[in-house]
Amino acid sequence: MEQIVLISAGDSMRTLVLIGTLLIAGCASTPLEAIVTEQNLAGWKAGSRQDLGRGKGTIVELIPVSESIDKWQHLATIQFLEGEHRRPQFLMETLETSMKTRCPASADWRVVTEEPHSVTYEWRIHSCTGQENQTEISRILQGNDGLHRIAYTEKGDTMAPENREFWMKVLGKAYVAKGDPRHPISLPSK
């Protein structure tokens, strides 16, 4: 089961939390960890939600209320890959290989920041058969229960600079929490 929880964190900011719940032993439940980030949610709605199955994870796609999931221009994604314990860089490299296979001559990829437990990157595709031009900035964070990915994608030749600046701040402040989002877990440094 997944849910989006809004917690007041000031007049204009809200905290978005995606919490996956795993049922253990039939009747007991243990909350899995979630990605938490502060962002202004006014004007956004969940466009799609997928539970990929026990042990696999979840994905939630958010869009502006004026858009539909079938015809979006702006898309925020929160993904949890339950049980994935490889480094965030491994997932990023896998995604990069997949993108460059689909769009070999039209995919640009760049790592923005790399830390022991997270990686932030951006990509752009242009003139790729079957794909609209688009740009994405994304961050993958390592948790105890799996990998977490938060991303913002914008269709068009380039991302609006003010959107990139806003979402880079959102991604940079994201962290992983387990259970109660007011008491986040902390990951050890290597």
C-alpha positions as a Markdown table, in Angstrom:
| # | Residue | x | y | z |
|---|---|---|---|---|
| 1 | Met | 0.0 | 0.0 | 0.0 |
| 2 | Glu | 1.3 | 3.5 | -0.7 |
| 3 | Gln | 0.2 | 6.9 | 0.3 |
| 4 | Ile | 1.1 | 10.5 | -0.2 |
| 5 | Val | 1.3 | 12.3 | 3.1 |
| 6 | Leu | 1.3 | 16.1 | 3.4 |
| 7 | Ile | 2.8 | 17.6 | 6.6 |
| 8 | Ser | 2.8 | 21.3 | 7.3 |
| 9 | Ala | 6.2 | 22.8 | 7.3 |
| 10 | Gly | 5.4 | 26.5 | 7.0 |
| 11 | Asp | 2.9 | 28.6 | 5.2 |
| 12 | Ser | 4.0 | 28.1 | 1.6 |
| 13 | Met | 5.9 | 24.8 | 1.9 |
| 14 | Arg | 4.7 | 21.2 | 2.3 |
| 15 | Thr | 6.5 | 18.0 | 2.8 |
| 16 | Leu | 5.8 | 15.3 | 0.3 |
| 17 | Val | 6.4 | 11.7 | 1.5 |
| 18 | Leu | 5.8 | 8.5 | -0.4 |
| 19 | Ile | 5.5 | 5.7 | 2.1 |
| 20 | Gly | 5.3 | 2.1 | 1.0 |
| 21 | Thr | 3.9 | -0.3 | 3.5 |
| 22 | Leu | 4.9 | -3.9 | 3.5 |
| 23 | Leu | 2.7 | -6.5 | 5.2 |
| 24 | Ile | 4.7 | -9.0 | 7.1 |
| 25 | Ala | 3.4 | -12.3 | 8.6 |
| 26 | Gly | -0.1 | -11.7 | 7.4 |
| 27 | Cys | -1.3 | -9.2 | 10.0 |
| 28 | Ala | 1.7 | -7.2 | 11.2 |
| 29 | Ser | 2.8 | -4.2 | 9.2 |
| 30 | Thr | 6.2 | -2.4 | 9.1 |
| 31 | Pro | 6.5 | 0.9 | 7.2 |
| 32 | Leu | 9.3 | 0.9 | 4.7 |
| 33 | Glu | 11.4 | 4.0 | 4.2 |
| 34 | Ala | 10.4 | 6.9 | 1.9 |
| 35 | Ile | 11.9 | 9.9 | 0.2 |
| 36 | Val | 11.0 | 13.2 | 1.8 |
| 37 | Thr | 11.4 | 16.6 | 0.2 |
| 38 | Glu | 10.0 | 20.0 | 0.7 |
| 39 | Gln | 8.3 | 21.5 | -2.2 |
| 40 | Asn | 5.3 | 23.8 | -2.9 |
| 41 | Leu | 2.6 | 21.3 | -3.9 |
| 42 | Ala | 0.0 | 23.9 | -4.8 |
| 43 | Gly | -1.2 | 23.2 | -8.3 |
| 44 | Trp | 0.1 | 19.5 | -8.5 |
| 45 | Lys | -1.7 | 16.2 | -8.4 |
| 46 | Ala | -0.9 | 12.5 | -8.6 |
| 47 | Gly | -1.2 | 11.6 | -12.3 |
| 48 | Ser | -0.4 | 7.9 | -11.8 |
| 49 | Arg | 0.6 | 5.5 | -9.1 |
| 50 | Gln | 2.0 | 2.0 | -9.5 |
| 51 | Asp | 2.7 | -0.6 | -7.0 |
| 52 | Leu | 5.2 | -2.8 | -8.7 |
| 53 | Gly | 4.6 | -5.7 | -6.3 |
| 54 | Arg | 6.0 | -6.9 | -3.0 |
| 55 | Gly | 9.8 | -6.7 | -3.1 |
| 56 | Lys | 9.8 | -4.6 | -6.2 |
| 57 | Gly | 8.8 | -1.0 | -5.3 |
| 58 | Thr | 6.5 | 1.8 | -6.2 |
| 59 | Ile | 6.3 | 4.8 | -8.6 |
| 60 | Val | 4.3 | 7.9 | -8.3 |
| 61 | Glu | 4.1 | 10.5 | -11.1 |
| 62 | Leu | 2.9 | 14.0 | -10.3 |
| 63 | Ile | 1.7 | 16.5 | -12.8 |
| 64 | Pro | 0.3 | 20.1 | -12.7 |
| 65 | Val | -3.5 | 20.1 | -12.2 |
| 66 | Ser | -4.0 | 21.6 | -15.6 |
| 67 | Glu | -2.3 | 18.7 | -17.3 |
| 68 | Ser | -3.2 | 15.0 | -17.8 |
| 69 | Ile | -0.8 | 12.1 | -17.4 |
| 70 | Asp | -1.3 | 11.2 | -21.1 |
| 71 | Lys | -0.4 | 14.7 | -22.3 |
| 72 | Trp | 2.0 | 16.2 | -19.8 |
| 73 | Gln | 4.6 | 19.0 | -20.2 |
| 74 | His | 5.9 | 18.8 | -16.6 |
| 75 | Leu | 6.3 | 15.6 | -14.6 |
| 76 | Ala | 7.7 | 14.9 | -11.1 |
| 77 | Thr | 8.5 | 11.3 | -10.3 |
| 78 | Ile | 9.1 | 9.5 | -7.0 |
| 79 | Gln | 10.3 | 5.9 | -7.4 |
| 80 | Phe | 11.2 | 3.3 | -4.8 |
| 81 | Leu | 13.1 | 0.2 | -5.9 |
| 82 | Glu | 12.6 | -2.1 | -2.9 |
| 83 | Gly | 15.4 | -4.5 | -2.2 |
| 84 | Glu | 17.8 | -2.8 | -4.6 |
| 85 | His | 21.1 | -2.6 | -2.6 |
| 86 | Arg | 23.6 | -1.7 | -5.3 |
| 87 | Arg | 25.0 | 1.8 | -5.3 |
| 88 | Pro | 23.0 | 4.7 | -6.7 |
| 89 | Gln | 25.6 | 5.1 | -9.4 |
| 90 | Phe | 24.9 | 1.6 | -10.7 |
| 91 | Leu | 21.2 | 2.4 | -11.2 |
| 92 | Met | 22.1 | 5.7 | -12.9 |
| 93 | Glu | 24.6 | 4.0 | -15.2 |
| 94 | Thr | 21.9 | 1.3 | -16.1 |
| 95 | Leu | 19.4 | 4.1 | -16.9 |
| 96 | Glu | 22.0 | 5.9 | -19.0 |
| 97 | Thr | 22.8 | 2.8 | -21.0 |
| 98 | Ser | 19.1 | 2.2 | -21.6 |
| 99 | Met | 18.6 | 5.8 | -22.7 |
| 100 | Lys | 21.6 | 5.8 | -25.1 |
| 101 | Thr | 20.4 | 2.4 | -26.6 |
| 102 | Arg | 16.9 | 3.9 | -27.3 |
| 103 | Cys | 18.3 | 7.2 | -28.5 |
| 104 | Pro | 21.9 | 6.6 | -29.6 |
| 105 | Ala | 22.6 | 9.8 | -31.4 |
| 106 | Ser | 20.4 | 12.1 | -29.5 |
| 107 | Ala | 20.9 | 11.6 | -25.7 |
| 108 | Asp | 23.0 | 13.9 | -23.7 |
| 109 | Trp | 23.8 | 12.8 | -20.1 |
| 110 | Arg | 25.7 | 14.5 | -17.3 |
| 111 | Val | 26.5 | 13.8 | -13.7 |
| 112 | Val | 25.8 | 16.9 | -11.6 |
| 113 | Thr | 26.9 | 15.7 | -8.1 |
| 114 | Glu | 28.1 | 12.4 | -6.7 |
| 115 | Glu | 28.2 | 11.4 | -3.0 |
| 116 | Pro | 28.7 | 8.1 | -1.3 |
| 117 | His | 24.9 | 7.5 | -0.9 |
| 118 | Ser | 23.5 | 9.5 | -3.8 |
| 119 | Val | 24.0 | 10.8 | -7.3 |
| 120 | Thr | 22.3 | 13.7 | -9.1 |
| 121 | Tyr | 22.3 | 13.7 | -12.9 |
| 122 | Glu | 20.5 | 15.3 | -15.8 |
| 123 | Trp | 19.8 | 14.1 | -19.3 |
| 124 | Arg | 18.3 | 15.5 | -22.5 |
| 125 | Ile | 16.9 | 13.8 | -25.6 |
| 126 | His | 16.4 | 15.5 | -28.8 |
| 127 | Ser | 15.3 | 14.2 | -32.2 |
| 128 | Cys | 14.9 | 10.7 | -30.9 |
| 129 | Thr | 12.5 | 8.5 | -32.9 |
| 130 | Gly | 9.2 | 7.9 | -31.0 |
| 131 | Gln | 10.2 | 10.4 | -28.2 |
| 132 | Glu | 9.3 | 14.0 | -27.7 |
| 133 | Asn | 12.3 | 16.3 | -26.9 |
| 134 | Gln | 12.7 | 16.5 | -23.1 |
| 135 | Thr | 15.1 | 17.2 | -20.3 |
| 136 | Glu | 15.2 | 15.5 | -16.8 |
| 137 | Ile | 17.1 | 16.2 | -13.6 |
| 138 | Ser | 17.1 | 13.3 | -11.2 |
| 139 | Arg | 18.6 | 12.2 | -7.9 |
| 140 | Ile | 19.0 | 8.6 | -6.7 |
| 141 | Leu | 19.4 | 8.1 | -2.9 |
| 142 | Gln | 20.4 | 4.9 | -1.2 |
| 143 | Gly | 18.3 | 3.8 | 1.8 |
| 144 | Asn | 18.4 | 0.7 | 4.0 |
| 145 | Asp | 15.4 | -0.9 | 2.2 |
| 146 | Gly | 16.3 | 0.0 | -1.4 |
| 147 | Leu | 17.1 | 2.8 | -3.8 |
| 148 | His | 14.9 | 6.0 | -4.1 |
| 149 | Arg | 14.7 | 8.2 | -7.2 |
| 150 | Ile | 13.2 | 11.6 | -7.4 |
| 151 | Ala | 13.1 | 13.4 | -10.7 |
| 152 | Tyr | 11.6 | 16.4 | -12.6 |
| 153 | Thr | 11.1 | 16.1 | -16.4 |
| 154 | Glu | 10.1 | 18.9 | -18.8 |
| 155 | Lys | 9.2 | 18.4 | -22.4 |
| 156 | Gly | 10.7 | 20.8 | -25.0 |
| 157 | Asp | 14.1 | 21.5 | -26.4 |
| 158 | Thr | 15.4 | 22.9 | -23.0 |
| 159 | Met | 14.2 | 23.1 | -19.4 |
| 160 | Ala | 13.2 | 26.5 | -18.3 |
| 161 | Pro | 16.1 | 27.9 | -16.1 |
| 162 | Glu | 13.7 | 28.8 | -13.2 |
| 163 | Asn | 12.3 | 25.3 | -13.2 |
| 164 | Arg | 15.8 | 23.8 | -13.2 |
| 165 | Glu | 16.9 | 26.0 | -10.4 |
| 166 | Phe | 13.8 | 25.2 | -8.3 |
| 167 | Trp | 14.0 | 21.5 | -8.8 |
| 168 | Met | 17.8 | 21.3 | -8.2 |
| 169 | Lys | 17.0 | 22.8 | -4.8 |
| 170 | Val | 14.2 | 20.3 | -4.2 |
| 171 | Leu | 16.5 | 17.4 | -5.2 |
| 172 | Gly | 19.3 | 18.7 | -3.1 |
| 173 | Lys | 17.2 | 18.8 | 0.1 |
| 174 | Ala | 15.6 | 15.3 | -0.4 |
| 175 | Tyr | 16.4 | 12.7 | 2.2 |
| 176 | Val | 15.3 | 9.2 | 3.1 |
| 177 | Ala | 13.1 | 8.6 | 6.2 |
| 178 | Lys | 11.8 | 5.5 | 7.8 |
| 179 | Gly | 8.4 | 5.3 | 9.4 |
| 180 | Asp | 7.6 | 8.7 | 10.9 |
| 181 | Pro | 8.9 | 11.4 | 8.5 |
| 182 | Arg | 9.6 | 13.7 | 11.5 |
| 183 | His | 12.3 | 11.3 | 12.6 |
| 184 | Pro | 14.4 | 10.5 | 9.5 |
| 185 | Ile | 17.0 | 7.7 | 9.4 |
| 186 | Ser | 20.6 | 8.7 | 8.9 |
| 187 | Leu | 22.9 | 6.8 | 6.7 |
| 188 | Pro | 26.5 | 6.2 | 7.8 |
| 189 | Ser | 29.2 | 7.9 | 5.8 |
| 190 | Lys | 31.8 | 5.7 | 4.2 |
